[in-house]
Amino acid sequence: MVTGRPLKDATQYCRLLGRFIYHTITRLELTYVVHILSQFMQSPKEDHTEAASQVLRYLKGIFLPSNNNLQILWVL
């Protein structure tokens, strides 16, 4: 049971979780944590926001930076 302080405005938390739910289509490793965090959309607490921030940091480490010179070559 989480005993943190409730958020004054849960709008940003709900919006972020909606984006996470969209990413679970292609990022299956997010499914469990997004499922758990979405259970608290009615009354999220600061601890839930911190957990969502950790998911964001995880995703930030996975995606390639925009200045990457990655090239995809098709070999036939």
mmCIF file of the N, C-alpha and C atoms, coordinates in Angstrom:
data_MODEL
# 
_entry.id   MODEL 
# 
loop_
_atom_site.group_PDB 
_atom_site.id 
_atom_site.type_symbol 
_atom_site.label_atom_id 
_atom_site.label_alt_id 
_atom_site.label_comp_id 
_atom_site.label_asym_id 
_atom_site.label_entity_id 
_atom_site.label_seq_id 
_atom_site.pdbx_PDB_ins_code 
_atom_site.Cartn_x 
_atom_site.Cartn_y 
_atom_site.Cartn_z 
_atom_site.occupancy 
_atom_site.B_iso_or_equiv 
_atom_site.pdbx_formal_charge 
_atom_site.auth_seq_id 
_atom_site.auth_comp_id 
_atom_site.auth_asym_id 
_atom_site.auth_atom_id 
_atom_site.pdbx_PDB_model_num 
ATOM 1   N N  . MET A 1 1  ? 0.841  -1.180 0.000   1.00 0.00 ? 1  MET A N  1 
ATOM 2   C CA . MET A 1 1  ? 0.000  0.000  0.000   1.00 0.00 ? 1  MET A CA 1 
ATOM 3   C C  . MET A 1 1  ? 0.881  1.236  0.000   1.00 0.00 ? 1  MET A C  1 
ATOM 4   N N  . VAL A 1 2  ? 0.566  2.175  -0.855  1.00 0.00 ? 2  VAL A N  1 
ATOM 5   C CA . VAL A 1 2  ? 1.345  3.404  -0.972  1.00 0.00 ? 2  VAL A CA 1 
ATOM 6   C C  . VAL A 1 2  ? 0.740  4.447  -0.041  1.00 0.00 ? 2  VAL A C  1 
ATOM 7   N N  . THR A 1 3  ? 1.592  5.091  0.721   1.00 0.00 ? 3  THR A N  1 
ATOM 8   C CA . THR A 1 3  ? 1.091  6.049  1.708   1.00 0.00 ? 3  THR A CA 1 
ATOM 9   C C  . THR A 1 3  ? 1.548  7.463  1.422   1.00 0.00 ? 3  THR A C  1 
ATOM 10  N N  . GLY A 1 4  ? 1.975  7.764  0.191   1.00 0.00 ? 4  GLY A N  1 
ATOM 11  C CA . GLY A 1 4  ? 2.438  9.096  -0.162  1.00 0.00 ? 4  GLY A CA 1 
ATOM 12  C C  . GLY A 1 4  ? 1.302  10.101 -0.220  1.00 0.00 ? 4  GLY A C  1 
ATOM 13  N N  . ARG A 1 5  ? 1.681  11.351 -0.437  1.00 0.00 ? 5  ARG A N  1 
ATOM 14  C CA . ARG A 1 5  ? 0.683  12.412 -0.536  1.00 0.00 ? 5  ARG A CA 1 
ATOM 15  C C  . ARG A 1 5  ? -0.038 12.330 -1.878  1.00 0.00 ? 5  ARG A C  1 
ATOM 16  N N  . PRO A 1 6  ? -1.349 12.559 -1.880  1.00 0.00 ? 6  PRO A N  1 
ATOM 17  C CA . PRO A 1 6  ? -2.086 12.558 -3.154  1.00 0.00 ? 6  PRO A CA 1 
ATOM 18  C C  . PRO A 1 6  ? -1.680 13.745 -4.017  1.00 0.00 ? 6  PRO A C  1 
ATOM 19  N N  . LEU A 1 7  ? -1.768 13.566 -5.323  1.00 0.00 ? 7  LEU A N  1 
ATOM 20  C CA . LEU A 1 7  ? -1.481 14.655 -6.247  1.00 0.00 ? 7  LEU A CA 1 
ATOM 21  C C  . LEU A 1 7  ? -2.652 15.636 -6.262  1.00 0.00 ? 7  LEU A C  1 
ATOM 22  N N  . LYS A 1 8  ? -2.348 16.913 -6.393  1.00 0.00 ? 8  LYS A N  1 
ATOM 23  C CA . LYS A 1 8  ? -3.411 17.925 -6.471  1.00 0.00 ? 8  LYS A CA 1 
ATOM 24  C C  . LYS A 1 8  ? -4.141 17.830 -7.802  1.00 0.00 ? 8  LYS A C  1 
ATOM 25  N N  . ASP A 1 9  ? -3.393 17.597 -8.874  1.00 0.00 ? 9  ASP A N  1 
ATOM 26  C CA . ASP A 1 9  ? -3.981 17.492 -10.209 1.00 0.00 ? 9  ASP A CA 1 
ATOM 27  C C  . ASP A 1 9  ? -3.445 16.235 -10.875 1.00 0.00 ? 9  ASP A C  1 
ATOM 28  N N  . ALA A 1 10 ? -4.315 15.276 -11.103 1.00 0.00 ? 10 ALA A N  1 
ATOM 29  C CA . ALA A 1 10 ? -3.899 13.989 -11.660 1.00 0.00 ? 10 ALA A CA 1 
ATOM 30  C C  . ALA A 1 10 ? -3.891 13.983 -13.181 1.00 0.00 ? 10 ALA A C  1 
ATOM 31  N N  . THR A 1 11 ? -4.158 15.117 -13.810 1.00 0.00 ? 11 THR A N  1 
ATOM 32  C CA . THR A 1 11 ? -4.267 15.179 -15.271 1.00 0.00 ? 11 THR A CA 1 
ATOM 33  C C  . THR A 1 11 ? -2.982 14.751 -15.956 1.00 0.00 ? 11 THR A C  1 
ATOM 34  N N  . GLN A 1 12 ? -1.845 15.290 -15.525 1.00 0.00 ? 12 GLN A N  1 
ATOM 35  C CA . GLN A 1 12 ? -0.567 14.941 -16.159 1.00 0.00 ? 12 GLN A CA 1 
ATOM 36  C C  . GLN A 1 12 ? -0.227 13.476 -15.949 1.00 0.00 ? 12 GLN A C  1 
ATOM 37  N N  . TYR A 1 13 ? -0.514 12.945 -14.773 1.00 0.00 ? 13 TYR A N  1 
ATOM 38  C CA . TYR A 1 13 ? -0.253 11.530 -14.507 1.00 0.00 ? 13 TYR A CA 1 
ATOM 39  C C  . TYR A 1 13 ? -1.085 10.665 -15.461 1.00 0.00 ? 13 TYR A C  1 
ATOM 40  N N  . CYS A 1 14 ? -2.359 10.982 -15.601 1.00 0.00 ? 14 CYS A N  1 
ATOM 41  C CA . CYS A 1 14 ? -3.235 10.201 -16.482 1.00 0.00 ? 14 CYS A CA 1 
ATOM 42  C C  . CYS A 1 14 ? -2.797 10.312 -17.941 1.00 0.00 ? 14 CYS A C  1 
ATOM 43  N N  . ARG A 1 15 ? -2.386 11.488 -18.348 1.00 0.00 ? 15 ARG A N  1 
ATOM 44  C CA . ARG A 1 15 ? -1.921 11.684 -19.723 1.00 0.00 ? 15 ARG A CA 1 
ATOM 45  C C  . ARG A 1 15 ? -0.649 10.860 -19.974 1.00 0.00 ? 15 ARG A C  1 
ATOM 46  N N  . LEU A 1 16 ? 0.269  10.880 -19.019 1.00 0.00 ? 16 LEU A N  1 
ATOM 47  C CA . LEU A 1 16 ? 1.505  10.111 -19.147 1.00 0.00 ? 16 LEU A CA 1 
ATOM 48  C C  . LEU A 1 16 ? 1.213  8.617  -19.210 1.00 0.00 ? 16 LEU A C  1 
ATOM 49  N N  . LEU A 1 17 ? 0.309  8.138  -18.355 1.00 0.00 ? 17 LEU A N  1 
ATOM 50  C CA . LEU A 1 17 ? -0.037 6.717  -18.375 1.00 0.00 ? 17 LEU A CA 1 
ATOM 51  C C  . LEU A 1 17 ? -0.707 6.335  -19.689 1.00 0.00 ? 17 LEU A C  1 
ATOM 52  N N  . GLY A 1 18 ? -1.491 7.230  -20.254 1.00 0.00 ? 18 GLY A N  1 
ATOM 53  C CA . GLY A 1 18 ? -2.086 6.963  -21.562 1.00 0.00 ? 18 GLY A CA 1 
ATOM 54  C C  . GLY A 1 18 ? -1.023 6.765  -22.622 1.00 0.00 ? 18 GLY A C  1 
ATOM 55  N N  . ARG A 1 19 ? 0.029  7.561  -22.560 1.00 0.00 ? 19 ARG A N  1 
ATOM 56  C CA . ARG A 1 19 ? 1.139  7.389  -23.502 1.00 0.00 ? 19 ARG A CA 1 
ATOM 57  C C  . ARG A 1 19 ? 1.878  6.086  -23.248 1.00 0.00 ? 19 ARG A C  1 
ATOM 58  N N  . PHE A 1 20 ? 2.047  5.731  -21.980 1.00 0.00 ? 20 PHE A N  1 
ATOM 59  C CA . PHE A 1 20 ? 2.689  4.454  -21.665 1.00 0.00 ? 20 PHE A CA 1 
ATOM 60  C C  . PHE A 1 20 ? 1.860  3.291  -22.207 1.00 0.00 ? 20 PHE A C  1 
ATOM 61  N N  . ILE A 1 21 ? 0.547  3.367  -22.063 1.00 0.00 ? 21 ILE A N  1 
ATOM 62  C CA . ILE A 1 21 ? -0.322 2.297  -22.555 1.00 0.00 ? 21 ILE A CA 1 
ATOM 63  C C  . ILE A 1 21 ? -0.143 2.139  -24.061 1.00 0.00 ? 21 ILE A C  1 
ATOM 64  N N  . TYR A 1 22 ? -0.030 3.244  -24.768 1.00 0.00 ? 22 TYR A N  1 
ATOM 65  C CA . TYR A 1 22 ? 0.220  3.180  -26.206 1.00 0.00 ? 22 TYR A CA 1 
ATOM 66  C C  . TYR A 1 22 ? 1.536  2.461  -26.501 1.00 0.00 ? 22 TYR A C  1 
ATOM 67  N N  . HIS A 1 23 ? 2.573  2.724  -25.726 1.00 0.00 ? 23 HIS A N  1 
ATOM 68  C CA . HIS A 1 23 ? 3.882  2.107  -25.961 1.00 0.00 ? 23 HIS A CA 1 
ATOM 69  C C  . HIS A 1 23 ? 3.900  0.626  -25.619 1.00 0.00 ? 23 HIS A C  1 
ATOM 70  N N  . THR A 1 24 ? 2.965  0.137  -24.820 1.00 0.00 ? 24 THR A N  1 
ATOM 71  C CA . THR A 1 24 ? 2.969  -1.293 -24.487 1.00 0.00 ? 24 THR A CA 1 
ATOM 72  C C  . THR A 1 24 ? 2.670  -2.161 -25.702 1.00 0.00 ? 24 THR A C  1 
ATOM 73  N N  . ILE A 1 25 ? 2.167  -1.551 -26.777 1.00 0.00 ? 25 ILE A N  1 
ATOM 74  C CA . ILE A 1 25 ? 1.900  -2.321 -27.996 1.00 0.00 ? 25 ILE A CA 1 
ATOM 75  C C  . ILE A 1 25 ? 3.211  -2.849 -28.575 1.00 0.00 ? 25 ILE A C  1 
ATOM 76  N N  . THR A 1 26 ? 4.247  -2.025 -28.547 1.00 0.00 ? 26 THR A N  1 
ATOM 77  C CA . THR A 1 26 ? 5.526  -2.431 -29.128 1.00 0.00 ? 26 THR A CA 1 
ATOM 78  C C  . THR A 1 26 ? 6.593  -2.717 -28.084 1.00 0.00 ? 26 THR A C  1 
ATOM 79  N N  . ARG A 1 27 ? 6.421  -2.255 -26.873 1.00 0.00 ? 27 ARG A N  1 
ATOM 80  C CA . ARG A 1 27 ? 7.410  -2.461 -25.811 1.00 0.00 ? 27 ARG A CA 1 
ATOM 81  C C  . ARG A 1 27 ? 6.790  -3.351 -24.743 1.00 0.00 ? 27 ARG A C  1 
ATOM 82  N N  . LEU A 1 28 ? 6.832  -4.646 -24.975 1.00 0.00 ? 28 LEU A N  1 
ATOM 83  C CA . LEU A 1 28 ? 6.159  -5.585 -24.083 1.00 0.00 ? 28 LEU A CA 1 
ATOM 84  C C  . LEU A 1 28 ? 6.721  -5.591 -22.672 1.00 0.00 ? 28 LEU A C  1 
ATOM 85  N N  . GLU A 1 29 ? 7.975  -5.182 -22.496 1.00 0.00 ? 29 GLU A N  1 
ATOM 86  C CA . GLU A 1 29 ? 8.556  -5.176 -21.165 1.00 0.00 ? 29 GLU A CA 1 
ATOM 87  C C  . GLU A 1 29 ? 7.924  -4.104 -20.267 1.00 0.00 ? 29 GLU A C  1 
ATOM 88  N N  . LEU A 1 30 ? 7.178  -3.166 -20.857 1.00 0.00 ? 30 LEU A N  1 
ATOM 89  C CA . LEU A 1 30 ? 6.510  -2.126 -20.080 1.00 0.00 ? 30 LEU A CA 1 
ATOM 90  C C  . LEU A 1 30 ? 5.131  -2.554 -19.591 1.00 0.00 ? 30 LEU A C  1 
ATOM 91  N N  . THR A 1 31 ? 4.609  -3.635 -20.115 1.00 0.00 ? 31 THR A N  1 
ATOM 92  C CA . THR A 1 31 ? 3.229  -4.014 -19.860 1.00 0.00 ? 31 THR A CA 1 
ATOM 93  C C  . THR A 1 31 ? 2.926  -4.160 -18.380 1.00 0.00 ? 31 THR A C  1 
ATOM 94  N N  . TYR A 1 32 ? 3.749  -4.858 -17.641 1.00 0.00 ? 32 TYR A N  1 
ATOM 95  C CA . TYR A 1 32 ? 3.455  -5.109 -16.228 1.00 0.00 ? 32 TYR A CA 1 
ATOM 96  C C  . TYR A 1 32 ? 3.470  -3.819 -15.415 1.00 0.00 ? 32 TYR A C  1 
ATOM 97  N N  . VAL A 1 33 ? 4.517  -3.019 -15.566 1.00 0.00 ? 33 VAL A N  1 
ATOM 98  C CA . VAL A 1 33 ? 4.617  -1.810 -14.758 1.00 0.00 ? 33 VAL A CA 1 
ATOM 99  C C  . VAL A 1 33 ? 3.520  -0.811 -15.123 1.00 0.00 ? 33 VAL A C  1 
ATOM 100 N N  . VAL A 1 34 ? 3.138  -0.727 -16.391 1.00 0.00 ? 34 VAL A N  1 
ATOM 101 C CA . VAL A 1 34 ? 2.061  0.175  -16.796 1.00 0.00 ? 34 VAL A CA 1 
ATOM 102 C C  . VAL A 1 34 ? 0.730  -0.331 -16.245 1.00 0.00 ? 34 VAL A C  1 
ATOM 103 N N  . HIS A 1 35 ? 0.566  -1.634 -16.212 1.00 0.00 ? 35 HIS A N  1 
ATOM 104 C CA . HIS A 1 35 ? -0.646 -2.214 -15.626 1.00 0.00 ? 35 HIS A CA 1 
ATOM 105 C C  . HIS A 1 35 ? -0.756 -1.829 -14.149 1.00 0.00 ? 35 HIS A C  1 
ATOM 106 N N  . ILE A 1 36 ? 0.324  -1.940 -13.418 1.00 0.00 ? 36 ILE A N  1 
ATOM 107 C CA . ILE A 1 36 ? 0.305  -1.596 -11.992 1.00 0.00 ? 36 ILE A CA 1 
ATOM 108 C C  . ILE A 1 36 ? 0.060  -0.106 -11.799 1.00 0.00 ? 36 ILE A C  1 
ATOM 109 N N  . LEU A 1 37 ? 0.774  0.741  -12.552 1.00 0.00 ? 37 LEU A N  1 
ATOM 110 C CA . LEU A 1 37 ? 0.605  2.184  -12.391 1.00 0.00 ? 37 LEU A CA 1 
ATOM 111 C C  . LEU A 1 37 ? -0.799 2.644  -12.808 1.00 0.00 ? 37 LEU A C  1 
ATOM 112 N N  . SER A 1 38 ? -1.403 1.995  -13.782 1.00 0.00 ? 38 SER A N  1 
ATOM 113 C CA . SER A 1 38 ? -2.727 2.421  -14.241 1.00 0.00 ? 38 SER A CA 1 
ATOM 114 C C  . SER A 1 38 ? -3.814 2.103  -13.224 1.00 0.00 ? 38 SER A C  1 
ATOM 115 N N  . GLN A 1 39 ? -3.538 1.226  -12.270 1.00 0.00 ? 39 GLN A N  1 
ATOM 116 C CA . GLN A 1 39 ? -4.514 0.937  -11.231 1.00 0.00 ? 39 GLN A CA 1 
ATOM 117 C C  . GLN A 1 39 ? -4.747 2.139  -10.320 1.00 0.00 ? 39 GLN A C  1 
ATOM 118 N N  . PHE A 1 40 ? -3.841 3.104  -10.340 1.00 0.00 ? 40 PHE A N  1 
ATOM 119 C CA . PHE A 1 40 ? -3.921 4.253  -9.445  1.00 0.00 ? 40 PHE A CA 1 
ATOM 120 C C  . PHE A 1 40 ? -4.295 5.536  -10.181 1.00 0.00 ? 40 PHE A C  1 
ATOM 121 N N  . MET A 1 41 ? -4.902 5.427  -11.350 1.00 0.00 ? 41 MET A N  1 
ATOM 122 C CA . MET A 1 41 ? -5.242 6.619  -12.117 1.00 0.00 ? 41 MET A CA 1 
ATOM 123 C C  . MET A 1 41 ? -6.333 7.444  -11.443 1.00 0.00 ? 41 MET A C  1 
ATOM 124 N N  . GLN A 1 42 ? -7.179 6.834  -10.646 1.00 0.00 ? 42 GLN A N  1 
ATOM 125 C CA . GLN A 1 42 ? -8.241 7.572  -9.969  1.00 0.00 ? 42 GLN A CA 1 
ATOM 126 C C  . GLN A 1 42 ? -7.705 8.460  -8.853  1.00 0.00 ? 42 GLN A C  1 
ATOM 127 N N  . SER A 1 43 ? -6.694 7.975  -8.140  1.00 0.00 ? 43 SER A N  1 
ATOM 128 C CA . SER A 1 43 ? -6.133 8.767  -7.035  1.00 0.00 ? 43 SER A CA 1 
ATOM 129 C C  . SER A 1 43 ? -4.624 8.527  -6.933  1.00 0.00 ? 43 SER A C  1 
ATOM 130 N N  . PRO A 1 44 ? -3.862 9.039  -7.893  1.00 0.00 ? 44 PRO A N  1 
ATOM 131 C CA . PRO A 1 44 ? -2.411 8.828  -7.863  1.00 0.00 ? 44 PRO A CA 1 
ATOM 132 C C  . PRO A 1 44 ? -1.759 9.618  -6.740  1.00 0.00 ? 44 PRO A C  1 
ATOM 133 N N  . LYS A 1 45 ? -0.655 9.096  -6.265  1.00 0.00 ? 45 LYS A N  1 
ATOM 134 C CA . LYS A 1 45 ? 0.108  9.747  -5.205  1.00 0.00 ? 45 LYS A CA 1 
ATOM 135 C C  . LYS A 1 45 ? 1.486  10.122 -5.760  1.00 0.00 ? 45 LYS A C  1 
ATOM 136 N N  . GLU A 1 46 ? 2.226  10.877 -5.000  1.00 0.00 ? 46 GLU A N  1 
ATOM 137 C CA . GLU A 1 46 ? 3.546  11.320 -5.453  1.00 0.00 ? 46 GLU A CA 1 
ATOM 138 C C  . GLU A 1 46 ? 4.462  10.138 -5.738  1.00 0.00 ? 46 GLU A C  1 
ATOM 139 N N  . ASP A 1 47 ? 4.318  9.052  -4.978  1.00 0.00 ? 47 ASP A N  1 
ATOM 140 C CA . ASP A 1 47 ? 5.139  7.861  -5.214  1.00 0.00 ? 47 ASP A CA 1 
ATOM 141 C C  . ASP A 1 47 ? 4.872  7.259  -6.594  1.00 0.00 ? 47 ASP A C  1 
ATOM 142 N N  . HIS A 1 48 ? 3.625  7.327  -7.042  1.00 0.00 ? 48 HIS A N  1 
ATOM 143 C CA . HIS A 1 48 ? 3.293  6.808  -8.369  1.00 0.00 ? 48 HIS A CA 1 
ATOM 144 C C  . HIS A 1 48 ? 3.934  7.667  -9.455  1.00 0.00 ? 48 HIS A C  1 
ATOM 145 N N  . THR A 1 49 ? 3.960  8.964  -9.219  1.00 0.00 ? 49 THR A N  1 
ATOM 146 C CA . THR A 1 49 ? 4.611  9.860  -10.170 1.00 0.00 ? 49 THR A CA 1 
ATOM 147 C C  . THR A 1 49 ? 6.100  9.570  -10.242 1.00 0.00 ? 49 THR A C  1 
ATOM 148 N N  . GLU A 1 50 ? 6.713  9.275  -9.116  1.00 0.00 ? 50 GLU A N  1 
ATOM 149 C CA . GLU A 1 50 ? 8.142  8.931  -9.104  1.00 0.00 ? 50 GLU A CA 1 
ATOM 150 C C  . GLU A 1 50 ? 8.383  7.632  -9.871  1.00 0.00 ? 50 GLU A C  1 
ATOM 151 N N  . ALA A 1 51 ? 7.512  6.660  -9.704  1.00 0.00 ? 51 ALA A N  1 
ATOM 152 C CA . ALA A 1 51 ? 7.648  5.398  -10.444 1.00 0.00 ? 51 ALA A CA 1 
ATOM 153 C C  . ALA A 1 51 ? 7.489  5.634  -11.945 1.00 0.00 ? 51 ALA A C  1 
ATOM 154 N N  . ALA A 1 52 ? 6.547  6.490  -12.327 1.00 0.00 ? 52 ALA A N  1 
ATOM 155 C CA . ALA A 1 52 ? 6.363  6.816  -13.743 1.00 0.00 ? 52 ALA A CA 1 
ATOM 156 C C  . ALA A 1 52 ? 7.590  7.536  -14.286 1.00 0.00 ? 52 ALA A C  1 
ATOM 157 N N  . SER A 1 53 ? 8.227  8.358  -13.463 1.00 0.00 ? 53 SER A N  1 
ATOM 158 C CA . SER A 1 53 ? 9.455  9.039  -13.881 1.00 0.00 ? 53 SER A CA 1 
ATOM 159 C C  . SER A 1 53 ? 10.578 8.042  -14.128 1.00 0.00 ? 53 SER A C  1 
ATOM 160 N N  . GLN A 1 54 ? 10.624 6.982  -13.350 1.00 0.00 ? 54 GLN A N  1 
ATOM 161 C CA . GLN A 1 54 ? 11.635 5.950  -13.568 1.00 0.00 ? 54 GLN A CA 1 
ATOM 162 C C  . GLN A 1 54 ? 11.398 5.237  -14.895 1.00 0.00 ? 54 GLN A C  1 
ATOM 163 N N  . VAL A 1 55 ? 10.145 5.031  -15.255 1.00 0.00 ? 55 VAL A N  1 
ATOM 164 C CA . VAL A 1 55 ? 9.832  4.428  -16.559 1.00 0.00 ? 55 VAL A CA 1 
ATOM 165 C C  . VAL A 1 55 ? 10.300 5.358  -17.667 1.00 0.00 ? 55 VAL A C  1 
ATOM 166 N N  . LEU A 1 56 ? 10.079 6.662  -17.505 1.00 0.00 ? 56 LEU A N  1 
ATOM 167 C CA . LEU A 1 56 ? 10.549 7.625  -18.508 1.00 0.00 ? 56 LEU A CA 1 
ATOM 168 C C  . LEU A 1 56 ? 12.065 7.577  -18.652 1.00 0.00 ? 56 LEU A C  1 
ATOM 169 N N  . ARG A 1 57 ? 12.772 7.496  -17.523 1.00 0.00 ? 57 ARG A N  1 
ATOM 170 C CA . ARG A 1 57 ? 14.239 7.410  -17.595 1.00 0.00 ? 57 ARG A CA 1 
ATOM 171 C C  . ARG A 1 57 ? 14.673 6.134  -18.290 1.00 0.00 ? 57 ARG A C  1 
ATOM 172 N N  . TYR A 1 58 ? 13.958 5.042  -18.069 1.00 0.00 ? 58 TYR A N  1 
ATOM 173 C CA . TYR A 1 58 ? 14.258 3.784  -18.754 1.00 0.00 ? 58 TYR A CA 1 
ATOM 174 C C  . TYR A 1 58 ? 14.085 3.947  -20.265 1.00 0.00 ? 58 TYR A C  1 
ATOM 175 N N  . LEU A 1 59 ? 12.960 4.551  -20.668 1.00 0.00 ? 59 LEU A N  1 
ATOM 176 C CA . LEU A 1 59 ? 12.712 4.739  -22.098 1.00 0.00 ? 59 LEU A CA 1 
ATOM 177 C C  . LEU A 1 59 ? 13.724 5.691  -22.715 1.00 0.00 ? 59 LEU A C  1 
ATOM 178 N N  . LYS A 1 60 ? 14.104 6.707  -21.991 1.00 0.00 ? 60 LYS A N  1 
ATOM 179 C CA . LYS A 1 60 ? 15.085 7.655  -22.509 1.00 0.00 ? 60 LYS A CA 1 
ATOM 180 C C  . LYS A 1 60 ? 16.414 6.961  -22.791 1.00 0.00 ? 60 LYS A C  1 
ATOM 181 N N  . GLY A 1 61 ? 16.781 5.982  -21.988 1.00 0.00 ? 61 GLY A N  1 
ATOM 182 C CA . GLY A 1 61 ? 18.019 5.245  -22.194 1.00 0.00 ? 61 GLY A CA 1 
ATOM 183 C C  . GLY A 1 61 ? 17.960 4.288  -23.357 1.00 0.00 ? 61 GLY A C  1 
ATOM 184 N N  . ILE A 1 62 ? 16.752 3.882  -23.761 1.00 0.00 ? 62 ILE A N  1 
ATOM 185 C CA . ILE A 1 62 ? 16.613 2.919  -24.855 1.00 0.00 ? 62 ILE A CA 1 
ATOM 186 C C  . ILE A 1 62 ? 16.604 3.594  -26.220 1.00 0.00 ? 62 ILE A C  1 
ATOM 187 N N  . PHE A 1 63 ? 15.850 4.678  -26.346 1.00 0.00 ? 63 PHE A N  1 
ATOM 188 C CA . PHE A 1 63 ? 15.713 5.327  -27.646 1.00 0.00 ? 63 PHE A CA 1 
ATOM 189 C C  . PHE A 1 63 ? 17.022 5.968  -28.067 1.00 0.00 ? 63 PHE A C  1 
ATOM 190 N N  . LEU A 1 64 ? 17.257 5.967  -29.349 1.00 0.00 ? 64 LEU A N  1 
ATOM 191 C CA . LEU A 1 64 ? 18.486 6.538  -29.894 1.00 0.00 ? 64 LEU A CA 1 
ATOM 192 C C  . LEU A 1 64 ? 18.428 8.060  -29.842 1.00 0.00 ? 64 LEU A C  1 
ATOM 193 N N  . PRO A 1 65 ? 19.552 8.703  -29.618 1.00 0.00 ? 65 PRO A N  1 
ATOM 194 C CA . PRO A 1 65 ? 19.549 10.170 -29.643 1.00 0.00 ? 65 PRO A CA 1 
ATOM 195 C C  . PRO A 1 65 ? 19.268 10.689 -31.055 1.00 0.00 ? 65 PRO A C  1 
ATOM 196 N N  . SER A 1 66 ? 18.737 11.897 -31.138 1.00 0.00 ? 66 SER A N  1 
ATOM 197 C CA . SER A 1 66 ? 18.354 12.444 -32.440 1.00 0.00 ? 66 SER A CA 1 
ATOM 198 C C  . SER A 1 66 ? 19.554 12.776 -33.318 1.00 0.00 ? 66 SER A C  1 
ATOM 199 N N  . ASN A 1 67 ? 20.727 12.943 -32.741 1.00 0.00 ? 67 ASN A N  1 
ATOM 200 C CA . ASN A 1 67 ? 21.910 13.284 -33.534 1.00 0.00 ? 67 ASN A CA 1 
ATOM 201 C C  . ASN A 1 67 ? 22.693 12.044 -33.972 1.00 0.00 ? 67 ASN A C  1 
ATOM 202 N N  . ASN A 1 68 ? 22.104 10.876 -33.878 1.00 0.00 ? 68 ASN A N  1 
ATOM 203 C CA . ASN A 1 68 ? 22.755 9.634  -34.264 1.00 0.00 ? 68 ASN A CA 1 
ATOM 204 C C  . ASN A 1 68 ? 22.771 9.527  -35.789 1.00 0.00 ? 68 ASN A C  1 
ATOM 205 N N  . ASN A 1 69 ? 23.867 9.055  -36.350 1.00 0.00 ? 69 ASN A N  1 
ATOM 206 C CA . ASN A 1 69 ? 24.014 8.911  -37.796 1.00 0.00 ? 69 ASN A CA 1 
ATOM 207 C C  . ASN A 1 69 ? 23.726 7.479  -38.246 1.00 0.00 ? 69 ASN A C  1 
ATOM 208 N N  . LEU A 1 70 ? 22.728 6.871  -37.657 1.00 0.00 ? 70 LEU A N  1 
ATOM 209 C CA . LEU A 1 70 ? 22.368 5.501  -37.990 1.00 0.00 ? 70 LEU A CA 1 
ATOM 210 C C  . LEU A 1 70 ? 21.847 5.426  -39.416 1.00 0.00 ? 70 LEU A C  1 
ATOM 211 N N  . GLN A 1 71 ? 22.360 4.462  -40.176 1.00 0.00 ? 71 GLN A N  1 
ATOM 212 C CA . GLN A 1 71 ? 21.889 4.233  -41.532 1.00 0.00 ? 71 GLN A CA 1 
ATOM 213 C C  . GLN A 1 71 ? 21.464 2.784  -41.654 1.00 0.00 ? 71 GLN A C  1 
ATOM 214 N N  . ILE A 1 72 ? 20.336 2.572  -42.286 1.00 0.00 ? 72 ILE A N  1 
ATOM 215 C CA . ILE A 1 72 ? 19.837 1.224  -42.513 1.00 0.00 ? 72 ILE A CA 1 
ATOM 216 C C  . ILE A 1 72 ? 20.117 0.865  -43.963 1.00 0.00 ? 72 ILE A C  1 
ATOM 217 N N  . LEU A 1 73 ? 20.840 -0.216 -44.189 1.00 0.00 ? 73 LEU A N  1 
ATOM 218 C CA . LEU A 1 73 ? 21.178 -0.669 -45.534 1.00 0.00 ? 73 LEU A CA 1 
ATOM 219 C C  . LEU A 1 73 ? 20.448 -1.972 -45.813 1.00 0.00 ? 73 LEU A C  1 
ATOM 220 N N  . TRP A 1 74 ? 19.814 -2.051 -46.962 1.00 0.00 ? 74 TRP A N  1 
ATOM 221 C CA . TRP A 1 74 ? 19.129 -3.257 -47.358 1.00 0.00 ? 74 TRP A CA 1 
ATOM 222 C C  . TRP A 1 74 ? 20.109 -4.105 -48.180 1.00 0.00 ? 74 TRP A C  1 
ATOM 223 N N  . VAL A 1 75 ? 20.349 -5.300 -47.726 1.00 0.00 ? 75 VAL A N  1 
ATOM 224 C CA . VAL A 1 75 ? 21.257 -6.197 -48.423 1.00 0.00 ? 75 VAL A CA 1 
ATOM 225 C C  . VAL A 1 75 ? 20.421 -7.299 -49.058 1.00 0.00 ? 75 VAL A C  1 
ATOM 226 N N  . LEU A 1 76 ? 20.561 -7.437 -50.383 1.00 0.00 ? 76 LEU A N  1 
ATOM 227 C CA . LEU A 1 76 ? 19.799 -8.457 -51.095 1.00 0.00 ? 76 LEU A CA 1 
ATOM 228 C C  . LEU A 1 76 ? 20.634 -9.659 -51.411 1.00 0.00 ? 76 LEU A C  1 
# 
